[in-house]
Amino acid sequence: MSELEISAWTRRRFMTAVAATGVAGSAMMHGLAAEAQNPVDAEEAIKELMAGNARFVAGRPTSFDLDLKILKAGTVEKQEPFAAILSCADSRVPVELVFDQSIGHLFVTRVAGNMLTPEIIGSLEYGVAVLGVKAIMVLGHAKCGAVSAAMKGQEVPGQISVLYQHMMPAIKDIHEDVAAAVKANAVFQAQLLRESSTVIAKAMKEDGVKVVAGYYELATGKVHPL
């Protein structure tokens, strides 16, 4: 199916729903989208992330039901994501899909090993200070190759080994259990973000922003809060 056919199909689905429910139904649909995009606080932001993951695990995502042209038009001039995610760069962790969120809902930073660097911290600070995200989740995942390689101190080509130093404080005492190391790293990076960023620490204190950690199961698609 071409992009034009997909766009036409989503528009037909949207207009059919509007026709079936009338003006009130249309307003309700737009209201639900706005509510999902703009939770009022950190607790609601985290709740929406986990509710979206539950829909993903159950095979009942809703993010694709929204017309892509409508979503694009609403985010051309500005973005208002409700949460930020620091994820591994692993191709098996499609962040927006995992949380069943569409265009403009999540501010995503990705790097192998989901670890903090000055560039990542600066990006997340932008998400909090400028975009107004309510919550940040550091998301590790099962069978993470970066964490596994760091645990074993494997020789690797190029500059890949520079990743190790950012993970070693969390995993230096874990030698065999990759899952335990991944979880420890996610928790460590979340705590490091709370302590190392004055911008985020201030937002946590004054605005109730939360920084949490999670673990993504490749086999089930489920995100486990840590």
Order of alpha helices (4+ residues) and beta strands (2+ residues): alpha-alpha-alpha-beta-alpha-beta-alpha-beta-alpha-alpha-alpha-alpha-beta-beta
